[in-house]
Every structure is written in structure tokens, then in C-alpha cells.
Amino acid sequence: MLTFEDVRVTRGDFTLSADLAIETGARIAILGPSGAGKSTLLALVGGFLTPDSGRITWGGTDITDLTPSERPVATIFQDNNLFPHLTVTRNVGLGLRPNGRLSADDRARVADALRDVGLAGMGDRKPGDLSGGQQSRVALARAGLQDKPILLLDEAFSALGPALKSEMIDLVLRLAQARDLTLLMITHDPDDARRLKGQTIVVADGRAHQPQDTDALLADPPPALGAYLAG
């Protein structure tokens, strides 16, 4: 279980607090107005931001002060963070070897990961030779090789068209189920949240609220979420 225990972070006029629990293996969408703190919430999980107070635990272990590399977390960002001068194989291989030195066994694992995301045979290409959807698949393959039990998607597919975005979400769900991952995904689209078929955390008015069943939440949204969705 991933827990936020009286967590609070303040940066200038911005404050976000969270006191919530996420079950292991949960599929969580994160919805809320722009600037409410959705990315801040994921940054706290990923270790890119340290709270001013409170603590974050995973499986009962305090991870609040661990560095991003020490945490049980893999993150995919909107720009995918691919290195344009490296081949697809080498980009994905960074999930195994941050120093980039891949053994024959490592390369075999990378090839398997690329096959799992539908990119078999594309290991020698550069990111610039790929479509946006293919680049997202490369980032997903790399995240999978990190072998972390928590996967964060920080608007990872927001630049994709509706059909391709749905395809990527379905792919993430298949991989998450196969590896029993706990999944947290920021989205601005309630249809994306519904597609996860899980729960949703609303971030609004300076607080990240407890996860709720997505269908029930969207059928009767709280005022802050309702105003955001109506806008």
C-alpha cells in the first residue's frame, strides 16, 4: 500500500496537502483543475519533491527521504525523456543500465521489452524516426525494465490523438496487470479515467482527496471537479 500521512508541501502561495491511502495494484486516475497540484502529487511519490511535513510509505516502509533512483517508482513524463542521439535499444536499455553498457543478455531483455510494446525490430532506430505513439511505447518499455512496482504517468499521452491515447492506456493496463503494478495517471479527460476502470483521486482546493470509484465520482462530482469538467 502507498500512503500519504499528513503530507504537506508549500511553495510560495501554493500549498498541497494529502492524507490518503492507495491499495497495492490499484489503477488510479488523477483529475483536477490546472495548477491544482496533480504533478506535485506525482513528484512527491517519485522523489522529485520532498514534503515540508508528513511522510510517504510503501508497504509500511518510509520512502519520504529516498532519492528517485532509490524509490520503488518508475515515471513516464509527457515528453518521454528520450535521448535523441541514442538508438531505441540504448534508450530502453537505460532502464536496466543507467551507464548505458549493455551485455548480450541485457540486449535480449531490451528486445523482449520492445516486442511487448509492439516495437519488435525497431531497436536500431532513433527517436526522431518514430511517431509520437511509438516514442511513448519506447518510454513504456524502458519504464518496464526498471522493474519498479509503482508506475507514474505524468500526462504521458496527452499529446496523442484520442484513438492512439486509448490504445496506449490499454497497453499500459495490460502490462500493469501482467506485472501487478500500482498505476497512477494524471489526465484532463474523464474518459481516460473511466478507461482505467479503477479509482480517481481529485486534486483541488489545495488537497489531494482519498481515491474514489471513478464511475460513482464522475456521476456525482464534487463542486470543484464539476466546475472543472464543465469548463
N, C-alpha and C positions, 0 to 999 in steps of 0.2 A: 504494500500500500504506500502511496505517495501522500504525505501530509504537509500542510502548512499550519504551523502552530503559532497563532497570534503574530503573523509576519506583517511587517510594516516597512515601507520604503518611501522616502521623501526626497524629491529633487526640485528645489525651488518652490514654486506654487503647486507642484504636482505631488499627490500622495496616493499610494495604493496600499490597501490592507487586504489580508487574506487569512482566513481561518477555516480550512476545508480539508476534505479527505477524498482521494481518488483511488478506487479499487484497482488492484493489480489486474492487468489485461483489459481495462476499460477503454472504450472508444469515446474520446471527449472532443466535442467542438467548443470553440471559444468565440463567443459573439459579444458585440458591444459597440458603442459609438467610436468613431475615430478619436484617438488621443486619450481613450479611457484607461489604457494600461494593459491591453492584451499582449503586446510584445514584451512589456515589462514583466508580466507574469511568466512567460516562457523563459525570459532571460534569467529570472530567479531560479527556475528549475535547472536550466543549463549551466548555471555558474558564471554567467557573463555579468551578473549584478548580484551584489551582496546586500541582504536586508539590513536596515538600521536596527531592527529588533525582531525577536521571534526566531524560529528555526524551521528548517525543512528536513524531513526524514523520508527515507526509502527503506521499506521493510524493517522499520524500527531503528535504523542506523542514521545518525545525524550527518547530513551531507552539506550543511549550510556553508561551511568554510572550505569545501573542496574546490579545487580548480576544475575548469570544464573538462580537461582530459581525465581527471580522476573520477568524474561522476558517471553513473550508470545511464548516460544520456547521449543520444545522437540527435543532431539538429540539422534540418534542411531549411535553408533560407530562400527568400524569393528569387535571388539572383543565382542560386545554386552553388555559388562559391567554387566554380570550376576554374582550373588554371588553363588559360588559352594556349600556352606553349607546350602543354603536356598532352600525350595521347589519352584516349579514353581509358585504356588499360592502366596507365600510370595515375590518372586521376582517381580511378576506382581503387587502385592499389594503396593509395594513401590511407584508406580505411583500415588496412592491415599494417602497413609500414609507413609511418609518418616521414621516415628518412628517404622513402622512395626506392629503396633497394629490395627488389622483388626476386625471390627464389623461383625455381621452376614450379614448386608446389604452390607458392603464392599466386603465380600467374594462372595456374589451373583453377584455383579458387576464384580469382577475378573472372575468368572465362565463365565459370558456373554462375556467378552473380549476374553477369551480363545476360546470360541466357535466361535467367529467372525473370529479368525485367524486359525481355523481348529485344535485346540488342546483340544477339549472337553474331559473331563475325565482324563487329564494328570496333574492336579494340584498338586498331591502328589509326582510327580517325582522330581528328582534333575537335574540340567543342564547337569551333566555328563552322565545321562541316555538318553540324547536326541541327535539326529543328528544335524549337523550344521544348516540345514534348519529349524529344529524345534526350535533351540535356537534363530534363527533370528525372528521367529514368537513370541516367548516369549518376546523378546525385543520390538517388534512392539506392542504387546498387552499392555505392560507397558507404552510405549510412548502414546498410545491412551488414557489411563486412566488419563494421566496428563492433558488432556483437554486443550491443547495449540493450537492456530490457525496456528502456523508455525512448520513444521516438517523438520528436517535436517537429511540427511543420509550421513554420512562421510565414504564412501566406505563400507557401511554396508553389502553389499552382495558380495564383491569382492572375498571372499574365496570359494564361492559356484560355482558349475558347471554351464554351460550355461543354461541348461533346468531349473534347480532349481532357478537360478538367475532370469530368465524371469518370473517364477511363482511368486516369491517374489515381483518383480516390479509390476506385475498385481494386486497382493493383496494390495500393498500399494496404487495403483491408485484407487482401489475400495473404500478403507477406506478414502482416501483423498477426493474423490468425495462425499461420504456419509456425511462427516463432514465439507466439504468446506475448506479443509486445503490448505495452501500455502506450496508447496513442493520444497525443494532444495536438489539435489542429486549429489554428486561427483561420477564420473565414469571415467574409462580409455577406455571404449568401446563405440564407436559411435552407435552401435546397441542398447545399453541401453538407450542412449539419444533419439534415434528415438522411442523407445518403450514408452517413456513418452508422446509422441505426444504433445509436448509443445514447449518451447524455450530453448536456450542454452546460458550460459554465458561462454565466453572464458577468461581464466586467462593465460596471457602470457606477457613476457617482462615487468614485474613489474606492470601490470594493470589488473583489472577485468573490462571487457568491458560490455556495455549495452546488455541486453538479446536480442537475435535474433531468428527468426523462425528456428527451428532445421533443417528441411529438406533443406531450402534455404541455410543455413550456411554450411552444410556438402556437398552440391552440389558445392559450390564455396568457400572453406575455405580460410581465410586469411593466409599469408605465415607462420606465427608461428604455427598455428594449422595444416596446411597442412604438414609441415615438421614433426610435432609430429605424426600425423596419418600415414604418410608414413614410419616412423621409426618402 
